[in-house]
Amino acid sequence: MRVTIFGGGIAGLTAAHELAERGFTVQLVERASTPDGSGVAVGGLARTQPARLPLPVARARLDAAARGAPPDEALPAAPSAVDDRAHAVVPGEHGFRFFPAFYRHLADTMRRTPLDDGRTAHDRLVPVPRSLFVRPGAAPAMLRRERPRSVEELRRELSEWLRAVGFGARDAAFYLLRLLRYVTSAPARRAREYEALSWWDFLTRRRLDEPDAGTLPYGDEALAFLRHTPRALVAMDPVHSDARTQGNILVQLLRDPLAGEGPVDAALDGPTSDAWLTPWRRWLERLGVRFFHGRLVELTVGDDRRVGAIVEPEHPGALDGYEPTSDYTVVALDLVGAQRATERLAAWGRERGVDVGVAAAVQPFALEVPAPDGSTQRRHPERETGVAPWDRLQTLTGVQLYFGHRVELARGYVYYTRSPWALTSFAQSFRWARPPIVARDGYLALHSVDVGELPRAAWGLSKSALVDEVLRQMREALPGPIPSPIAFHVDDFLEYDSDRLVRNRAPYLINIAGDWARRPGTPPVDPRRPSTEAAPPLRTPVVWQPDGGGYAVHFDQVVFAGTWLRTFTRLTSMEAANESARHAVNAILAHADARLGAGEPPSTTALPDGALRPTRLGDLCAIWDPEEHELPDLALVRALDEELLARGLGHLFDLLDLDALPEALAPDEPDPIGALLRHLGELVDRELLDGGADVGGDALRPGVLSLVELLRAHLAA
């Protein structure tokens, strides 16, 4: 069977990898060009963006940088410049690549991508054991991202870090109790209550079961930190982003140091394309995948209800050998590209009154901004990114700073916790197996700076003015002066006209509270955790879906993949792209299995680790749900919450009014975590063991007693 994949980002490459391993004939079409314009550049947002710097670097240029002279712009790597001895080709990025331990899908694929030297792509990941948090007028706060030697060490380090970033004792207790509430909440409660709740309300509302009960009395420094951190990490405004996405990711980041599964946080030991994406493409070619340099213009529907693709070559001969017909088509484009390519399919469905699934749903999702008051604003998804804080499409971008001096700042990631543009930076060249040198590469240190929030007002800035503001915000927060970079590179996905930003060709999708239900496509369904929402009416003449749930096959041919569809990962990331591609491949396998007469098609839902479902075309892709990989010690408490929810009761924290505990702490308590645990243990002993609290009747009492034993064990540890 032949499959055509449109899109060579992480989703498209993953789909090609999984399908080729199962014996499919795969052709992949991608429009992005290599620097010389002759071939396909794979990796999507993750790919390296080459630029060039002049050689040699004069001593006077380094001296000027030390005095604060503004940097020069690194020029695009034009075809004639690649072999020009007067220039060095240097790597730029959309942003630094971050590989936390909970990226299970991506890690699995990288382990199955062999390199020429006998290693795998996963072997090119190196640990990043520190994170530094800086803000104006305060000492930096260091957070270790290594496995603690004991629970006591973890508790002590967490307490010290919270104090260093501006949390008082009560602030820390409020915050930690809310995190504990989240990690002890059943997934069903998260789906029913937290998806529609903002992360800000989840953290600050005094009682989650009483919206009008006021807010928790956090201090100003703590509130500023809570407001900033989600923007720096994932470009999300906590006031509008949903609590389930934020909570799930934070739980995984907190779990990683305790899991014992390789490095906690990692980065590549070279530029992204060199270290990972180009070797991945070479391996796919060895598996038989053919790459074509072209652009999907749109999908069409014939009289026989077969879908055709209008494809344009990027240069003469770029589509030589391309087969225009396939058994299946995977649309692995970004949100904007998928919306454009499916406009005709959506119109076909509207004219006939037929639900065409994703093709119809992606149109308003990409083009409209629903406001909290229920109104809807239509906008251009690239020219008007971030029209409001609740816009699901924002600007997350990157700036590369090339230093001629040794400038590392930290042995890890740096979070600028008060920066107006939500900056984070990483001196990634210090992790490379082949570090740069000035004489050969034109620079000594490369800092990749992520801009988590680029306000609309900043769109009027030139590239140099944008970089000047980034440097100003960095210097304001750092504890000492730094030299100027000698050059900079601004993300290629930001398009300028007459030195003015006019287009963001890579808008970043965030999860707004209450917006998950609007996402195109059907969600992957876990049979161990029945969905709390009604299944959308997808069984139409043109949409097929496995009985067990999962991604749909449209027109018996087309499947969609990408971070804009529903995934267990939820967060827009390389991990979500990889997971989504696996769901798409599973849909093809199940559909093809049914075509081949295998009887009831296999369910494409998640299975426990190590369990595989076979089909006539090979095993279904492995899928991991992060909510099934949380702290196992708290599984009992989550099960208790699921029973409370089934009985129509609130969370145990509401039933026992645990959110009031921090108010009993002294403002200068040196060990807020230890004090909070002691108070919690005393309350549980008093309220539960003495029979003072009714949490649902006698049937729940054995579970409550087990919970008490669990808490006591942790206190004893």
N, C-alpha and C positions, 0 to 999 in steps of 0.2 A: 504494500500500500504506500502511496505517495502522500506526503504532507508538505504543504507550503506554509512557511512561517514568515509573517511580516513583522519586522522589528528585531534588531540585533542587540537589544539591551539585555539585562540580566534575565528577564522573563523569557525572551526569545531564545537566548543561548541555553537556558535550562531546559526549555521544551525540546530543543534540538538534541540536547544531550540524552534526555530520557527516551525520546522516540528512537533515536539512532541505536541506542543500546538494545531496543526491543525489535530491531529488524526493519523498521520503516525506512523508506527512501525519503530523505529530507532535503529540501531546498529552502534557503533562508534569504530574504530580500531586505536589505538595509540601505538607507539613503546617506548616512554619514560617511564622510570621506576621510581617507588617510591624508597626512599632511601634503603629499604630492598630488592628491586629487585623483589617483589612478585606481584606488580600491576601496574596500569596505573597512570602516573603523567600527569595531564592535565595543559593546559595553555600555552604551547609552550614557546616562549621567555619570556613571562610574569611570568612563574612559579618561585617559590622560589627554590633556589639551596642549600639544607641543607649541613652544614659542622659541624665540631666538634672542640671544644676548651678544653684544659686540665683544670681540677679542682683539688684542689683549686688554685686560682691565688695568688702567693706569693707576699708579700709586696715588696720584693726585685725586682720583675718583674715590678711592677708599678714605683718604684724609677728609674729603668733602663730606662723605657720608658720616664720618665720626663727628663732624661739626653740625650735622643736621640738615644737610642739603637734600632737597626733595629727590625722590627716585625717578629714574627714567622708565618709560613703558617698555615691557618686553613685547617685541613685535610678533605677529603671527608667523608660523613656520611656513612661509611660502615655498612652493616647489623649488624655485631657484636657490633658496637659501639653505636647503638641507645639507648640501655638500660644500657650502661656501666656507672656506677655511677662516674667513674673517669673522665668523659667528659661531657660537655654540648653540645647539638645539637643546632647550631646557624643558622640563616637564611642568605643566600647569594642571590644575584640577578644578572641577566644579566645587570640590570641598574635600577635606581629608576623609579617607576611608576608615571607618571604625568597625571593628569586628568583636563585639562582646561575645561571651561564652554562650549566651542563649540563642545565637544564630545557628540553630541545629540544621536547618535545611541547607543553608549555604555551606556550612562545614562539611556536610555529607557529600555535596557535589564537588567541593574542592579536594576532598580525599579521594575522589574517583577521577581526578584530572591529573594524570601522570606527566612529569616533566622529562626532558631528555636526559637528565643526570640521575635518574632513578628515584628521585623524590616525587612528591605530589605538590600541587598548588598550596595545599594546606600547610605543608612544611615551610612555606615562605612567610608564614605569620610569626611575628615575634611579640613577646609580651610587652605591655605598657603598664608598669606597676604603680604609677602615681597619677593623681589629678590635683591640680593647684587651683584654688579659688581666690581671686583677687578682687579688691574693690578700693575705691579712693579712700585714703585716710586710715586704712586698717592694715594690720599685718596679714600676709598671705596665710591661707588655711590649706594644709596638705591633707589629702585623703588617700590612704593606701588602698590600692586595688589588687591586693594579694590575699591569699588565704590566711586567715588568722590562726594562730597556734592554739587558741582556746576561745570559748565563749566570753570569758572575762576580758581577754584582750580586745575582742571585737566590741564589747560594750564600752570599754574605756576609750578606745579610739573614736567610736561614734559620738560619745559624749563630748570629747575634746573638739572634734570637728564641728559639731553643732554650735558649740560655744564660740569657736573661732569665726564662723560665718555670721554671727550676730544673734544667735538664739539665746534667750534667757532660759532659766530652768523650767518655768511654766510653758514657755514657747515650745521647748523641746518635748515636754510631756504631751502637750496638745497634738503636736505633729506626729509623734511616735504612736500615740493612741489611734490616730486616724489611719496610719499605715497598718497598725495591727488590726483595726477593724476591717480594712480592705482585704488583707491576706487571710482573714478568718471568715470572709463572706463567700457564700456559695456562688459558683458561676451563674446559677439561675437568678440570684438576687442582683448580681452585677448587670445581667442582661435586662432585667425588669426595672431596676431602679437607677443604676449608675450610668447607663448609656444616655439617659435623658438629663443627667445632672452634670453641671460643669465641675471641673476639677477644683476650681476656686470655692464653689459652694461646698463641695465634699470636705475640703480641708478647714473651712472657716465657719460654717454654719454651726451654731451651738448644739442643736439637735437635728439630725437628719430626718427624723420622723415628725418634726414640727417646724415647717418652713418659716414661721413667724416668730420663732423663739430668740432671734437675734444672732449675733456672731460671737465667736470665741475671742477673748481679749489678748490676741497676739500683740507683741511689741512692734514698733515701726520697722526695726531692722529685720525681724523675722518675716513680716509681711512683704517687705521689698524683695527678700530672697525668694519667697514662695511665688511671687509674681514674675520674677525674672527667669528662674531656672528652666521651666518648660520651654520658654522661648529660645533659650540658648541650646538646649538639647535637641529639640524637634520642631522649632519654629511655631510652637503652639501658644496662643494666648490662653493662660489658665482660666480666665474669666469666661471664655467661650468654648474651649475644648472639652471633650467629654471625659468623665471621670474613669470610665472603664479602660479606655486606651491608655491614659496616663498611669492609672493604677497598675495595669498589667505589666507595662514596661518597667516601672519602678520596682515592682515585686521581683522581676527577673534580675534587674541590676543588683538588688540587695541579696538575692539568692546566690548569684554567681560566685562570690567569695567563699561560700559554704559548700559548694557542690562537689568540688574535687574532680572537675572534668577539664583539665587543661588550663591554659592561661585565662585569667578573668577577662581582661581586655587585651586586644591585640591589634597590630597594624602590619602592613606588608613591609617586607625588607627592600623595597624598591618602588619606583613609580608604578601606578596601578596597572597600566597596560603592559609594561615590561614584565612585571613580576607575576601577573595573573591572567589578564584578558587575552593577550596574544598567545601564550601557551595554551590557553583553553581553546581558542579558535583552531590552533594547529591540531589539537587532539580531536576536535569534532571533525575536522577534515579527514583525519585518519579513520574515523568511524564512518565516513562516507557522506558527511554533510557538505552540500555545495552552497557557496555564498555568491550572491549576485548584488550588484551595485545599482539599486533602483528605488523607486518610490511608489508606494501604493496610493493611487489617486482616490479611488473609491471602489466599493463593492456594488455589484449590480445583480438584479434578479431577472432570469430569463422566463419565457413562457412555461418552461418545464419546472419552474421553481428551483432551478440550479443556480447557485451563486457564482458569478464571474468576478474577476479582479482586473481593473484597469491599472496597469503598471507602466511607469515611465522610466527609461534608463537614465542614469546620471551622466553618462557619456556614451558616445557611439560604441557599440559592441558590448556594453556592460551586461546585457541580458542574453548574450549568445549562449545557447544551451538551456535556457530557462524553459520549463514545461508549463504552459498556461493552464492546464487542468490538473486537479489533484483530487484524491479521495477526501481529504480533510484540509481545512485552512485554519491556522492559528493566528489571530490578530493580537499580536503582542506589542502594540504601540502604546505610547503614553496617552493620557486622557484626551488631550486636544487632538492628537492624530487619530485616535479611535473615533472621536465624535465626527471629524471631517469625513473619514472613510465610510461611515455608516449612514450618512444623511439620506442617501437614496434608499437604503433598506428601510429606514424609519418612515420615509414618505410612502413607500410601497405598502407598508403595514397600515398607515393612517388611511390611505385611499380605499383599502379593502376592509377596514375595521378588524384587522388581525393583529394580535399581540406578537411582536417580533422580538420580545425579550430585551436583551442587552442593547441591541441597536436602537431601540426606542428610548430606553431609560437613560442612555448616556447623553442624549441631546440636552435635556434640561439640566442634568447634573453638571455638564461642562459649561453651559451658557448662562445659567441663572444663579442668583444669590438670594436664598431665602432669608429674610430678616426675622429677628425675634418677635416682631409684632405681627407676623403672618404675611406680610407683603413680600413681593418678589421683584428683584431688580435684574434686568438683563444686561449682560456686559460681554466684552470681548475677552476671552480667557487668557490671552497673552499680553494685550495692550493695557488691560485694566486689572491686573493681579492685585489682590489685597485692597479692594475698594472699601472694605469695612473690616473691623476686627473679627466679625463672624463670617467673613468670606472663606469658603472652604479652600480656595486657592490663594496661597501667599507666596512671597519671594524668599526662598532660602538659597543663598548663593555663596560664592567663595572668592577670595582674593589671595593670590600667592605673592609673598614678599621674599625677594632674593637678597640675602645679606652677604657682604664681603668680609664680615667679621664673624667670629664664633658667637652666635646668639642662640642659646637653647632655651633660656627662661625657666624651663622645668623639665624633669625627666618623664614627661607625660603631657596630658592635655591641660590647657589653661582655660578656666572659665572666668569671664569678666562679668561678675555678678551684678554690676550696676550699669553696664554699658547700654546706652539707649538703643543700639542696634543688636543687642543680645549676642555679643561676640564670643567665640571660642577659638583657640588656636592650638596648633600642634607643630612642633619642629620636626617634621617627619624625616628629613634627610639624615638625622642622627640615628635613625633606625635602619638605614639602608646598608646592604652588603657592600655596595660600591659608593661610598660617600663622595660628594662633589669636592673639587678643589678649584680655586680661583683661576689658575693658569689654564686648566683644561676646560672647565665648565662655565667660567664667567661668574661664579658665586661660590660661597663656602657653606651657607646655611639657608635652607628653605623653610619658611613658616607658611603653613596653609591655614588661612583664617576663614572660618565659617561666619557668615553674616546671617543671623537667625531671624532678623526682622529688618527689612529695608522699607521704611515708610514711603508713602507716595510722594512726599515732599522731596525725597532724595533722588527721585527720578529726573529731576532737573539738573543734577550734578554731572560734570564731566567725569571721565575715568580717573584722572589725576586728583580731582576734588574729592571723589568718593574714597580713594586710597588715603588722602590726607586726613579725612575724618576718621577712618578706621585706625590710623596710627595715633591720632589724637586721643581716641577713646582707650586704646591700649596703654598709652603712656600715662594717662590720667590714673589708671588703676594699678600699674606696676610699681613696685617699691623703689625702683631706681631708674636712672636714665638708660636708654638704649640708643645705639647708632641708628641712622636711617638705613633702610635697605638701599641697594644700588639700583634695583629695578623691581618692577611689579608686573603682575598679570591679572587681569580681571576676567572672571568666568566668561567663556565664549558664548554661553547661552543668553547673556545679556546683550541685546542688540542696540547699537547706538546710531544715531543719525545727526550729523553736524554736532558731534560732541555732546549729545543729549540722549539719555536712555529712553527708548521708545517701546521696547518690547522685551518681555521675559519669555524666552522660548522653552523654559522648563519650569512652569508654575508648580509649586509644591502643595500637594493635597494634604490637608489636615482634617482631623475628625472633630467636627463641631458637635456640641451636645445636641442629641436628638436627630442627628443627621445620618446615622448608620443605616436606618431603615430606607433611606433614599438612595443608597448605593446601588449601582446597576448589578443585575445578576442575582442568583440565589445563593445563599450562604452555604459553605460546607457544613454538614450536620454531623454531630457526634452522637451515635446511638446510645451512648452511656449518659448523655445529658440532653434530654428532649428540649427542643426549642420552646421558648415562651411566646413566640410570635407566630402569627398565622402565615403559612406558606403562601407566597404570591401565586396568582393564577397563571402558571407558566405552561400548562399542558394545552398547547394550541396546535393548529396544523403545521406550524413551522418550528416549534421548539420541543426538543426531546430532553428528558432529564431522567437519570437513574432513579429507581424507586426509593433507594436509600438516601436520596438527596445529593447535593453536590452541584458542580458546574453543569450548564446545559449545552447541548449541541443544537445549533440553529440551522434550519434548512437541511438537516441530516448531513451537515458538512462543516459549519463554522463554529469555532470555539474561541472565546476571548480569554486573555491573560494579562495581568498587570496589577500594579499596586492600587489602582482605583476600583478594583473589584473587592469583594469581601474575602478576607483571609482570617485565619486564627491569629496571625501576627498583628493585624489591625494597623500598625504604624507604617506609614510610607517609608520603605527602606529596601535595601537589597534583599533582605530576608523575606519580606512580603512578596517581592517580585518572584523570587525563587519558589516560594510556596505556591503562589497563584499558578505558576506554570505547571507545577505538579498536579494541581486540581484539574487544569485543562487537559493534561495528558491522560489523567485517569478517566475523564469524561470520554475521550476518544477511545481508550481501551475498552471501556464498558459498552460504548455504542457499537464498536467494531465486533466485539464479542457477541452482542445480540444479533448483529447482521450475519455472523458466521453460524448462527443456529445453535449457540451454546445453551439455549434455554433461558432461564431467568438471568438477566444481566447482573454482574457482581455489583454490590454496593460500593460506592466510592468514598465512604465515610472513614473517619479516623479509626485506627486500631491500636491496641496496646503495643508498646515497643517490642520489636522482634517478631510480630505477627504480620504475615504478608497474605494478600489475596491473589491467587493466580488467575490469569485469563489465558486464552489460546494464543495471545500475542505477548505474553510475559506478565510478570507480577505488576500489580498496581504500584505507583510510586508511594514511598513512605511519606507520611504526613505527621508532623508533631504539633500538638496544641499546647502552647505555653501554660495554659491554665491547668493542664495535667502534669506539669513539671514545676510545681511550687514546693515549698518546704514540706516534706512528708510528715514531720512532727505535728503539723497543724491540720492534717487531713481530717482528723476526727472532729475538729471544731467546725470545719467547713461542712462536714456531713450533718452536724448538729444544726447549723444554720439552714441547710436545705430543708430539714424537717420543720424547723420553725417557720420558714417561708411557706411550706406546704400547708401549715395550719393557719396561715394568715397572720402570723406574728412578726414583730420587728426583729432586728438583729439583737443578739444577746447584749451588746453594749447599750442599746436603748432600754432593754428590759431592766438592766441593772444600773442605768444612769452612770456609766463609767466615765463619760466625758467630763463629769464634774470632779474627777480625782485630781487633776493638776492644780486646781485652785487650793488644794490643801498643802501644796508644796511651798516651801520658803522661796522667795524670789532669788536668793543667792545660794540655793542648794547646789553643792559642788558635783553631785552625782545624780542628776535627774532620772536617768534610766533605772539605776538601782532603787532609788526612792519610789519611783512609780511602780516597779515590780513588787516592792514590799507592800505598798498600799493596795495594789491589785490583789495580792495574795490574802491580805487581811479581809478585804471586802468579800472575796469569794468564800473564804471560810465562814464569815459572819452571815452572808446573805443566802448562800446555797447549802452549806453543810448544816446550818442551824435551821434550815427550812424557812428562811425569811422571804424568799423570792419564789414566785410562781412563774415558771418559764414554759408553761404549756401542759402541765399535768404530770401525773405519776409516770406516764409512759416515757417521758424524757429524762426522768431522774437518773437512771443508770448512765446515760450519756453525759449528764452534768457531772456526776461523780468522777467519771473518767476524765473529763475536762479538768476538774480540780486536781486529780492526780498528775495530769500532764503539767499543769502550771506549777505544782509543787516540785516536780522533777526539775523543771527549768530553774526555779528559784534556788534549789539545792545546788545545781551546777554552777 
